[in-house]
Amino acid sequence: MKGLTDVLTLSLVLLSSGIAVAEGDVAEGAQGERLYQAHCAICHGIGGTGGRGPRLNLAKLRRAPNQPALVRIIRGGINGTEMPGSWMLSSDDSQSIADYVQALGEREPEVVPGDATAGRKVYEAQDCAACHIVGGTGSSLGPDLSDVGMRRSAAYLRKELVQPGATSPDGFIMIYAVPASGDPVEGMRENEDSFSVQIRDANNQFHSFRKTELKTFRKQRGKSLMPSYGQKLDAAELDDLVAYLASLQGDE
């Protein structure tokens, strides 16, 4: 019964999105959705809305402009990122996931409340460029936001503004370190191996330590150098800032 329920549910979702499908396509789509939920949703979100990994409910994916490229990424991962390869998946299963992900891009685009033009003024007033780059302007202390609207959903952006660090990727883990002699250091991990760690603090200064020289070494998951804007901005300003960030598609 569960399999039939999955098929019927996906049929309704696709029909409500205006996508015409044959019965066999729906069954295959349900299989792709089940595999996606099991292997991909933990990072890319239910329905491809994004999370630790980028959003996938886009008409065109930057790293996978076509289906063969998407299948290669599913099976082989992306070097230098947190995207692992799923070599244990069969070719048919990888194809099913790719089909499901591509179908996500055919749904109606996300409706984002707020005014992007006003949001840009909020971004400037809050001096966000002191930590972030947009279109080549700003500081690299935090993530580059030039195409953040392509990579993250509006819901994710809002959560990060209100609860910074709640879903930050491993590349932005905070470290608290106390050397045997000297002051404590808190900042983002730049590099780490079994013997040493490099930290960048809020003043954009770099600190390098051998781990044997540290009295305290603690990873602070869920914490961020960025302050919360939940109380700093009113509801309209927050909507506008989210709308501006969601509008950044890498074309500035």
C-alpha positions as CSV (number, residue, x, y, z in Angstrom):
1,M,0.0,0.0,0.0
2,K,2.8,2.4,0.8
3,G,4.2,2.2,-2.7
4,L,0.8,2.9,-4.2
5,T,0.4,5.9,-1.8
6,D,3.7,7.3,-2.9
7,V,2.7,7.0,-6.6
8,L,-0.7,8.7,-6.0
9,T,0.9,11.5,-4.0
10,L,3.5,12.2,-6.6
11,S,0.8,12.1,-9.3
12,L,-1.1,14.9,-7.5
13,V,2.1,16.9,-7.0
14,L,3.0,16.7,-10.6
15,L,-0.5,17.4,-11.8
16,S,-0.8,20.4,-9.5
17,S,2.4,21.7,-11.1
18,G,1.0,21.4,-14.6
19,I,3.3,18.6,-15.6
20,A,1.6,16.0,-17.8
21,V,2.9,12.5,-17.2
22,A,2.1,8.9,-18.1
23,E,1.4,6.3,-15.5
24,G,4.7,4.6,-16.0
25,D,6.5,7.9,-15.7
26,V,4.8,8.5,-12.3
27,A,5.9,5.2,-10.9
28,E,9.4,5.8,-12.0
29,G,9.2,9.4,-10.6
30,A,8.1,7.9,-7.2
31,Q,11.1,5.7,-7.2
32,G,13.4,8.7,-7.9
33,E,11.7,10.7,-5.1
34,R,12.2,7.8,-2.6
35,L,15.9,7.5,-3.5
36,Y,16.3,11.3,-3.4
37,Q,14.8,11.4,0.1
38,A,17.1,8.6,1.3
39,H,20.3,9.9,-0.2
40,C,20.1,13.6,-1.0
41,A,17.4,15.4,1.1
42,I,19.6,15.5,4.2
43,C,21.8,18.1,2.5
44,H,19.6,19.5,-0.4
45,G,16.3,19.6,1.4
46,I,12.9,18.1,0.8
47,G,11.9,19.0,-2.7
48,G,15.3,20.4,-3.5
49,T,14.8,23.6,-1.5
50,G,18.4,23.6,-0.1
51,G,20.1,23.2,3.3
52,R,23.7,22.3,4.0
53,G,23.9,21.8,0.2
54,P,22.6,24.1,-2.6
55,R,19.0,24.1,-3.7
56,L,18.2,21.9,-6.7
57,N,14.7,23.1,-7.6
58,L,16.1,25.2,-10.5
59,A,15.4,25.2,-14.2
60,K,19.2,24.9,-14.8
61,L,21.8,23.7,-12.4
62,R,25.2,25.4,-12.7
63,R,27.3,22.3,-12.3
64,A,24.9,20.0,-14.2
65,P,23.7,21.7,-17.4
66,N,22.3,18.4,-18.7
67,Q,21.2,15.0,-17.5
68,P,24.4,13.1,-18.2
69,A,26.4,15.7,-16.2
70,L,23.9,15.3,-13.3
71,V,24.2,11.5,-13.3
72,R,28.0,11.8,-13.2
73,I,27.8,14.1,-10.2
74,I,25.4,11.8,-8.4
75,R,27.7,8.9,-8.9
76,G,31.1,10.6,-8.6
77,G,30.5,13.6,-6.4
78,I,32.3,17.0,-6.7
79,N,36.0,17.2,-5.7
80,G,36.8,19.9,-3.2
81,T,33.2,20.1,-1.9
82,E,31.0,18.3,0.6
83,M,29.2,16.5,-2.2
84,P,30.2,12.8,-2.0
85,G,29.9,10.3,-4.7
86,S,27.2,7.7,-4.5
87,W,29.1,4.9,-6.1
88,M,26.9,2.3,-4.4
89,L,23.9,3.4,-6.4
90,S,23.1,1.5,-9.6
91,S,23.0,3.2,-12.9
92,D,19.2,2.9,-13.0
93,D,18.9,4.4,-9.5
94,S,21.2,7.3,-10.3
95,Q,19.2,7.9,-13.4
96,S,15.9,7.9,-11.4
97,I,17.3,10.5,-9.0
98,A,18.5,12.6,-11.9
99,D,15.0,12.5,-13.5
100,Y,13.4,13.5,-10.2
101,V,15.8,16.4,-9.6
102,Q,15.2,17.7,-13.2
103,A,11.5,17.5,-12.6
104,L,11.9,19.8,-9.5
105,G,13.1,22.5,-11.8
106,E,9.8,22.4,-13.8
107,R,7.7,23.5,-10.9
108,E,6.5,27.1,-10.3
109,P,9.3,29.4,-9.0
110,E,9.4,30.3,-5.4
111,V,7.4,33.4,-4.4
112,V,9.5,35.6,-2.2
113,P,7.8,38.5,-0.2
114,G,9.7,41.7,0.2
115,D,11.3,44.2,-2.2
116,A,14.7,43.4,-3.5
117,T,15.6,47.0,-4.3
118,A,14.8,48.1,-0.7
119,G,16.7,45.0,0.5
120,R,19.8,46.1,-1.2
121,K,19.7,49.3,0.8
122,V,19.3,47.2,4.0
123,Y,22.3,45.2,3.0
124,E,24.3,48.3,2.5
125,A,23.0,49.9,5.8
126,Q,24.0,46.9,7.8
127,D,27.5,46.9,6.2
128,C,27.2,43.3,5.1
129,A,30.0,43.9,2.6
130,A,32.4,44.0,5.5
131,C,32.2,40.2,5.5
132,H,30.6,39.2,2.2
133,I,31.3,39.7,-1.5
134,V,28.6,40.5,-4.1
135,G,29.7,41.0,-7.7
136,G,33.4,41.3,-6.7
137,T,32.8,44.0,-4.0
138,G,33.2,43.3,-0.3
139,S,35.3,41.1,2.0
140,S,35.9,37.4,1.9
141,L,35.5,36.8,5.7
142,G,32.1,35.1,5.0
143,P,30.7,33.3,2.0
144,D,30.6,34.9,-1.4
145,L,26.9,35.9,-1.9
146,S,27.1,36.8,-5.6
147,D,24.9,33.8,-6.7
148,V,23.4,32.8,-3.3
149,G,19.9,33.1,-4.8
150,M,20.7,30.3,-7.1
151,R,22.2,28.1,-4.4
152,R,19.8,28.7,-1.4
153,S,16.1,29.0,-1.0
154,A,14.5,32.1,0.6
155,A,13.5,30.0,3.6
156,Y,17.2,29.0,4.1
157,L,18.4,32.6,3.8
158,R,15.8,33.8,6.3
159,K,16.9,31.1,8.8
160,E,20.6,32.0,8.4
161,L,19.8,35.7,9.1
162,V,17.8,34.9,12.2
163,Q,19.8,31.9,13.4
164,P,23.3,32.3,12.0
165,G,25.3,29.0,11.9
166,A,22.2,26.8,12.4
167,T,22.8,25.1,9.0
168,S,26.2,26.3,8.0
169,P,28.4,23.9,5.9
170,D,31.5,22.4,7.3
171,G,33.6,25.0,5.5
172,F,32.5,27.6,8.0
173,I,32.8,25.8,11.3
174,M,33.7,28.0,14.3
175,I,36.7,27.1,16.4
176,Y,37.6,28.1,20.0
177,A,41.3,27.5,20.8
178,V,43.3,28.3,23.9
179,P,47.1,28.1,23.5
180,A,49.4,27.0,26.3
181,S,50.7,30.6,26.3
182,G,48.7,33.6,24.9
183,D,45.1,34.7,24.6
184,P,42.2,32.5,23.5
185,V,41.3,32.7,19.8
186,E,37.9,32.3,18.3
187,G,37.1,32.3,14.6
188,M,36.4,30.2,11.5
189,R,38.4,27.1,10.6
190,E,40.4,27.8,7.5
191,N,42.4,24.5,7.4
192,E,42.9,21.6,9.7
193,D,44.7,18.3,9.7
194,S,45.7,15.8,12.4
195,F,48.5,18.0,13.7
196,S,47.6,21.6,13.1
197,V,44.8,24.1,12.6
198,Q,44.5,27.6,11.0
199,I,41.8,30.0,12.3
200,R,40.6,33.3,10.9
201,D,39.1,35.6,13.5
202,A,36.5,38.4,13.3
203,N,39.2,40.9,12.4
204,N,40.2,38.8,9.4
205,Q,43.5,37.9,11.2
206,F,44.9,34.4,10.7
207,H,46.2,32.2,13.6
208,S,48.1,28.9,13.1
209,F,48.6,26.4,15.9
210,R,50.0,23.0,16.4
211,K,47.3,21.0,18.3
212,T,49.9,19.8,20.8
213,E,50.4,23.4,21.8
214,L,46.7,24.0,22.7
215,K,45.2,23.6,26.1
216,T,41.7,23.8,24.6
217,F,40.5,23.0,21.1
218,R,36.7,23.0,20.6
219,K,34.6,23.0,17.4
220,Q,31.5,25.2,17.9
221,R,28.9,23.8,15.5
222,G,25.8,25.9,15.2
223,K,27.7,29.1,16.0
224,S,28.7,31.9,13.6
225,L,30.7,35.1,13.5
226,M,27.6,36.7,11.9
227,P,25.2,38.4,14.4
228,S,21.5,37.5,14.3
229,Y,19.3,40.0,12.4
230,G,16.1,38.7,14.0
231,Q,16.0,41.5,16.4
232,K,18.2,44.0,14.5
233,L,15.7,44.3,11.7
234,D,11.9,44.8,11.7
235,A,9.7,42.3,9.7
236,A,9.6,44.4,6.6
237,E,13.4,45.0,6.5
238,L,14.0,41.3,7.0
239,D,11.6,40.4,4.1
240,D,13.4,43.0,1.9
241,L,16.8,41.7,2.8
242,V,15.8,38.1,2.0
243,A,14.3,39.2,-1.3
244,Y,17.5,41.0,-2.2
245,L,19.7,37.9,-1.4
246,A,17.3,35.6,-3.2
247,S,17.6,37.9,-6.3
248,L,21.4,37.4,-6.5
249,Q,21.9,35.0,-9.4
250,G,25.5,35.6,-10.2
251,D,24.8,38.1,-13.0
252,E,26.2,41.2,-11.2
